[in-house]
Amino acid sequence: MTLVEWGALGELIGGVAIIVSLIYVGVQIKDSAKATRSAAANDASVSMQTWYLELGGNRQASELWLNAMRSPEPLSTHDEFQFLMSMHAVFLGFQNSYLLSQEGTLDPEIREALTFAIIAVKDLPGMDRYWSQRRGFLHSGFANYVDGLRMRDSIETLDVYKRNDDPRDT
């Protein structure tokens, strides 16, 4: 073979190598994107699980939260502050899910499943107090999304939100 023929063969092999490496990079990017979406779904779920476990596992916190959600008037200063901070913590988790779904990292169905809880409490007085005070602290797109959730039809979920104190709770 002549030098020109060897050069042509080298170019052909180089071209094939470039195509193979581009395919490999494409597969790696796809796997990386899948791993990122999986991590985002896990993080969103764990964030909500943590909030629910902390609230449900602490009698004082759960009583305070439930009383604040039911009460048409603010609680004492410290209790109302604790309630608002607890609500804001969970809403930051909801907002994170919303923003990740907007950028395509989190499946919108997961976001909907997580934020469905807002519809369950949207008509409670504590939700109104929280929303009127803290809406402006959130991303405007997310705030508009929550406004849309609050306009949906109510759902019946936990009747515990409507019950008065039950003597069996002592």
Protein Blocks (a to p, Z undefined) as FASTA:
>chain_A
ZZklmmmmmmmmmmmmmmmmmmmmmmmmmmmmmmmmmmmmmmmmmmmmmmmmmmmmmmkl
mmmmmmmmmpmbdcdfklmmmmmmmmmmmmmmmmmmmmmmmnopacfklmmmmmmmmmmm
mmpmklmmmmmmmmmmpcfklmmmmmmmmmpccddfbfklmpccdfklZZ
